[in-house]
Amino acid sequence: MAKQQLDPLDLEMFPPLLKMDEVAQILRVDRKYAYEMARRKGFPVMNIGSEKRPILRVAKVALLNWFESEYGVKVIA
């Protein structure tokens, strides 16, 4: 059985400030898991909303740096 080749993501197409669905797309996880990750200590998420209505965003550069520090893999944007 041949391995399925994934299409590479062009990280340049994503904006500097990511929504959680974009984080999920970059990390190739589902949206629910991206929100679970956002609750982890050390994950580079910021709340630009209010406590009642949170609006979570992640800086693309911070996400790539976090991934490298957590997993030792350099991701080039």
N, C-alpha and C positions, 0 to 999 in steps of 0.2 A: 504494500500500500504506500503510495507516494505521499510525502509530507505536503500539506497545504501551505502555499506561500502567502504571507500576509502582505497587503499593499502597504508600503511605507507611508507614514504620515508626514506631511509637510508642515512642520511646526511654525514655519513662517506665516502660514495662512491664519493662525490663531492670533487674536489680539493680545496685547501685553497684560491685560487684566482678564482673567478667565472666569467664566461661570462654572458651576459645579458639573453641568453636563459636558462642558468642554474638557474639564479635568478628567472626567470619566472616559471620554473619548481618547485623550492622549495616553492615559494609563491602561486603556483597553480593559476597563472594569465597568460594571453596571453603575447607574446613577446612584442607586441606594448605597452601594459600597463606597462610592466617592464621599457621600455624606457621612458615612461611618468613619472614614479616614479623617474627615474634617474635625471630628471630635477627639482625635488622638492628640496627645501632648506632643508638641514639636512639629505638627503639620502646619505648613505656612498659610493658613487660612486667615482671612480678615473679615470682620462683620462690619459692613458699611451701612447697615440698617439700624433698626432699634431692637430692643430686647423682645418686644411684642411681635415685630415683623422683621426677622433677620434677613439680610441680603448678604450672602457669602460670596466672596471673590478670592481668587488666588493669583498672585503675580506669576506670570509664566516663568520668569527667571528664577524666582524663589522655588517654584515647583521643581524645576530641573536641578537646582542646587540641592534641594531636599532629597530628591531621588538619588543623586550621586552620594550624598553623605549617608543615607540609609542603606543603600544597596551596593555602593562602590562601583557603579556603572555611570560613565560619563555620557550624557545625552547631548548631542550637538543640535542646536536650533538653527 
